[in-house]
Every structure is written in C-alpha cells, then in structure tokens.
Amino acid sequence: MLNKSVDDKTMKNGFQYLRVKSNMSLRNNSQRIQILFVIFALKKINSMSDLLVSKGITKQFGTKVALNNFDLNIPEGSIYGLLGPNGAGKTTFLRIINQITAADKGEITIQGKPLDKSIIPLVGYMPEERGLYNNMKIGEQALYFAKLKGLSTAEAHKKTKYWFEKLGIQEWWNKKLTELSKGMGQKVQFVITVLHEPKLLIFDEPFSGFDPVNAKLIANEIIELSKKGATIIFSTHRMESVEEMCDHIALINQSNKILDGEINQIRHQFKSGKYFVEIDQATKDGWSEFNSNFEVETIAETENSLSFNIRKPDDMNSNQLLSRISSLGHITQFRENIPSMNEVFIRAVSSN
C-alpha cells in the first residue's frame, strides 16, 4: 500500500528534484517518461483526500455523554480500526454515520457532503446486532435490501448471485433466518452489506460468532474490497485482526478520542526501550556480572544458550548495547520489542 502520509517538506523536495531531473538532457525518452511518472505518482499521493471527516461530534443520552467533541479524519481507501472498551462510544459514532441517530453537536461529511438521504447508497453497514427478518427467505431479503440501496432488479439478482456463489451459500437461498446458525446468518448479513458496492463499508464487530475459518474468510474479503477501492471502518476487540488488517486506528475511551493515526507510528510511540536477545555459547560468569548491571528479564536459559529481554539504559544507544552484549557470547538474535496493539490498547486506556 502506498504511504499516504508523505509530509509536505518531503513532497516539496521530491517535486523539485524530479523537475530538475526531468528537464535535464537525458539519454533516452524512457528515462524522462519514468521520472514524469514518479512526479505524477507523488502528486496523486499528495492529493488523496479524506473520505469521511468528523468535526466536534457530541452525543448525550440523558446524563450520559456518549461522544465528546469527537474529531476524526478517515483517509479514502484506508482500513480504519475504531477501538475502545465497551461503552466507549464506538457504536454511537457508527450509528450517527448511518443516520440511525443524530449528533447533538458537530458535523460529519462523506466525500465533502453533509449527512442526508443522498449519502445512504454510499454506505454499507453491518451492525453488531444483525438486522435481518427471521421469517423471510434469505434470497428475497438480499434482493430487497439491494433494491433499497438503489440497485435495479437485474443488478440485484446478478450481484446477489455472485456473492452467494463466492461464499458458497447458494443452497441457503430459500431458507429462513431461523433455519441458520448465528455464523451462517452473519455471512448473509455480510453479503447484504457489501453487494451494492458502497464507497464506505462499516463493520461493527464483524467477526463475533464466526469460527476461525469463517473469520479468516470474511477478513480476506474485507481486505479484497479495500484493494478494489472501498474505504473500511471496523470496530473490533480482536487486536490480532487490527494488526493484520488496519493501516489506521483511533482509540476511544470514556467518550473521548485518546489517540489516532497510522498503526505503525502508534506502535512505535509506545516503545519501552526493550530489546529481545538470544545468545549461544554464553558463559555463566559473564552472564552473572552482566545481569547485575542491566535491567534484564530472563526468558530461557540452558547450559550454553540464553534468551532474554533487556531495557536499554538511557545513557546508551542501541549499538553500544549490542557491543556490550556481544561480550557474553555469539549473538543469534537482537531486535527491538515493538508493542502489539493489544499492549498499546491496555497501556493507553490504563493511563487515560
């Protein structure tokens, strides 16, 4: 995926360099074409806009503040994870986007337009609590919802058939929801959410109730939809899914956004200065002295090998630490520990 956060200074310097190069006397036209193509690509990156912008969204239910002055920019084409503890305000925000409830203050725009009826076909929403009719045949429901989203009867039949075949559920066409398991019903809800090919897809706990095989299947389909140009928002408690799928996240706690941004940048913000080390041919005497001078957490120790976590002292850089460790024996692994999203989540919520 292209980096969508190229800073202005880098962009400006890149343009200047490439313009100079493209105006030079080059050996052949292919070099000039290649450079002009890079300039075009940089301009395209720089012009990427936010599909959804939330400004100052506030929502209160009685005395309970569900969202407090909530700002969020969701880049077009991104897979954006909306994270937070239960009751933080995630579902309220998703319901406001879908015009199920209205904000007390603030504004949300999609493709620069404020929320109104014209936005509805641009959005596909899969709520945590499924919204299907128990006694209506599955195929008929899919066609009904497709036409509600603006598809013609022919288009609705074509796209519903495509998705039923793709997910292997064509035999369910004449079944009622009451005849399906929860996971089977979720597959149908997923199809109804995506079949009209909306610009914005919203999934609230999309993997809840799925077995691991079907959870992976739906995750792959979500990634494929993103590759085809859809912007994805999903709320989940599965941090491993966040790391595998998301390029951006926002964390909400007690109705307030406490952090947001690119997932890799956020994980690096929460680094603790710890490194994982694995050593062969370590000497016991050397290890005993080393252990007394550094903050070390032993993971495994055998007769000739060691593996441990170590915190880098503030007065050392990583090269100095590596040099000091090398006196213990043959280093087979040395890497900085980057916290998982689960660790980030716990630390951010706890400190907030």
N, C-alpha and C positions, 0 to 999 in steps of 0.2 A: 504494500500500500504506500502511495506517495505521502511524504511528510507534508501535512497541511499547515504546519506552524512555522514555516520559514520566516525568520524575523526580518523586519524592514531593512536593517543595515546589510544583512547578508544578501537579500534580494537586490538592493540597490547596487552593491559592489559586483554582484554576478552580472547584472544587466550591463554595467559599464565595461567590465572585462570582455563580455561576449560581443558587445557592439564594436569595441576596438578590434577584436579578432575578426569579426565578420567583415570589417571594412579593409582589412589588410589584403595584400596581394597573395592569395592562397594558390597552392599548386594546382588544384582542380576544383570543379564545381561541387563535387560531393562533399568536400570539407566545408564549403560555405553553406550548403544545404543542412549538414549536420549541426552546425553552430546555430543557424537560424531556427532549426527545430528545437534546440535546447532553450533558446530565448522564448520561443512560443510556449514551451512546457512550463518554464518559470512563470511566465505571465498567467498561465492557466491556474497554476497553484496559487498565485497571489490573488487571483480574482475569485477563488472559491468562497462562497458565502455561507452564512448560517441558514439552515432550512427553518429552524424554529428559534425564536427569541422570546424569552420570558423576562418581563421587567416589573419588579416590585409586586409580585403576586402575593396577596394576603387573603387568607380564608379563615373564618372563625365559625365554629359551631357552638352557639351559646357562649359559655365562658372559655371553651377550649379553643386555643389557637392551633389550627392545623398546618398553616403555612404563614411564615412571617417575612414579608418583603423579599420574596424569593426571585432571584435573578438567575438566568441560565441561557447559555448560547449553545445550540446543538448544531455542529457543522454538517452540511449536506454530505450524504454518503457515509457518515460515521456509524459505528455501532456504539451506542451510548448507554452505559450502565447507570441505573438510578438505584443507589444503595442507601441502606439505613435500617435501624432497628424497627421492630413492629411499632406502628403508631407514630412514626417519624413524620409522615406527611406525603409519602411517595404516591400512594394510590389516590389521594386527594388531588395531587398535581396531574396525574394521568386522567382523572375524571374531568378536570377543568379543561384539559386539552381537547377532550372528546365532547365537550359541551353538555355533559351529563349534569354537572353542577357549575355554578358561575363563581368567579372570584369576587370578593368584596372590594378589592382594590387591585390596581395593576393591569397589565395588558400582555397578551400572548399573540404573536404573529407567526404565521406559517407562510413561507415564501413572500414575506413582506406584507401579507394581508391579515387584518384582524379576524378573529374567530367569528364566523357566521355560517349560514347554511351552505354557502358555496365551498367551504373548506371540507365538508363531510366526505365527499368522494376521494379526497386526497389522503385520508387517514384510514388505516385498518387497526382495529383494537381487539386484543384478546385478553379479556379481564380474568382475574384470578377465579372469580365465581362465574362459571360458564353460563352463557345466555342463550341456551337452545331450548326448543319446545319438546317436552317429554313425549307427547303423543303424535308428533308429526314425523313423517318419514324423512330419513336423513337426506336423501337426494333432493326431495322437494324443498327442504329447509335451505340447502345450499343454493338452489336456484332462486328461491325467494329473496334471500339476503343479497345475492349477486345483483338482482334487478333493483333492489332498494339502493344499491351503491351506483346505479346508473348504467349497468350493462344491459344490452338488448337480450332478448330471449335466446337468440342464436349464440351470442357471445357467452352468455351464462352457461348454456349447455356445453359449449366447447371447452371452456376453462374449467368447469366443474369436473367434466370427464377426464381432462388432463391430470388434475390434481388427485382425483380418486385413483386413477391408474398408477400415478407416480408413487403414491404412498401405499398401494396395494390394498385399498379399501373398497374397490368397486362392488364387492359382494354385499356391502352394507347398504346399498342404495335404497332398498325397500324396507330396511329395518327401522324401528323406532329407537329413540334415545334410551328408553327404559330397557331395551334388549342389549345395550352395550355396557362394557365396563367403563370405569372413570377414564382410564387411559385411552380407550377407543373413542370415547366422547371428546377427549381433548384433541385427538387427531382431526376429528370433524370440525371442531372449533377453529383449529389452525387453518384448515382449508378455507373456511368461510372468511377468515381474517385476511388472507392473502390473495384470494383468487381474482379480485378486481384490480390487482397490481397498483396499490396506492404508493404515493411518494414517501409517506411516513407510516411505518409499522410500529405498533406499540404492544409489547407483551408484558403482562403483569404475572410474575411467577410462572413462566411458560413451561417449566419442567416439573412442576408439582404433580405428583401422581404417576409420572412416567417411570417405567423401569429403565435401567441404564441403557439398554439397546435403543429404545424409542427416544429417550432423552438425547442420545447422540445423533439419531436420525433427524430430529427436529432442529438441533443445534446446527447441523450441517446445512439444512435447508435455509435457516436464517442467514448463515454466512453466504450462501449462494445468492440469496435475494439481495444482500448488501453488495455483492460483486456486480449485480445487474443494475445497481443504481439506487436502490431503496435506502432510506435513512431509517435506522433501527433504534428504538428506545426499549430497553427492557429492565424490569425491576426483578431482582432475584436475591435470595440468600445463599445461593451456591457460588462461593467465591472462586472455585476452580473454573466455573463457566465464565466468570468475569475475566479471569486471566487469559483464558483460551480465546475469547471472542471479542472483547471490547477494546477499542482504541482510546476511548474517553470514558470518564466516570464522574459522577457527582455524588457526594455523601451528604445525606440529610440527617440531622439529629434534633429531636425536640422542636420541630417545625422550622429549623434554620439550616441553611446550607453551610457546612463547615469546611468543605474543600471541593474543588473540581479541577479538571484538566486532563491532559494526556496521561494514560495509565502508567507508562514507564517513567515519566517525570515524577509522578506522585510517589511511586515506589522508591525512587532514588531519594526523594525528600525525607523519607522515613528510615534511611540507612542509619545504623547504630555504630558504624566503625568496626564491625566484627568481620573476621575472615575465617574461612574453613581451611584447615591444613591437614595434609596426610604425608607421613614420613616413613620411609623404610630405613632399616639399619640404624635405628636410634639407640643411643647409649643411655643407660639408666642414670648414670651420674650427671650427664649433661642435661637430661630431662628434669631431674630434681632441681638443679640450680635454675634452669630456665623457668620452671613452674613457679618458683618463689619470687621471680622478678616481674612476671606478667599476669594479667587477668586472663586465666585460661579455664576453659570448660572441656574436660576430657570426655570424648565420645567413645573411643575404643582404644584398648592398649593390649598388645600381645608381646611376646618375647622380643621381637625385632621391629615392630611397627607401631605407629601412633596415629591417631586421628583426633583432632580437637578443634574447638572454636577459640579464637583469641581476639581480644579487643585491642585495636591499635592505640598505643599511647599518644596523647596529644602532641608530644614533642618529637614524634617520629613520622616520617612519610612511609608509604607502603613499600618502597624499595629498601629503605633502611630496616623495616621489619622483616622483609624477606631475607635480607642478608643475615640478620641475627638468627633467624630460624634455620638457615642453611647450616649453621654450626652443629645442629642436632643430628643431621644425617642427610640422606638423599630425599629431596622433596619431590613427591609424586603429584601432589595437588596443592594449589594455593589460589583461592578465589574469594572475592568479597561476597559476603552474605547480603543479598538484596531481599528485603522482606516481602513475603507473599501478600496478596490482597487481603487475606484473612487476618494477618498480623497488622496490616495498615488499618483495617476496619476496627479491630479491637483497640488499638492504641489511640486512634483518632477519636472514637466515641468515648473512651475512658477519660482521655484528657479534656474533652469538651464537657 
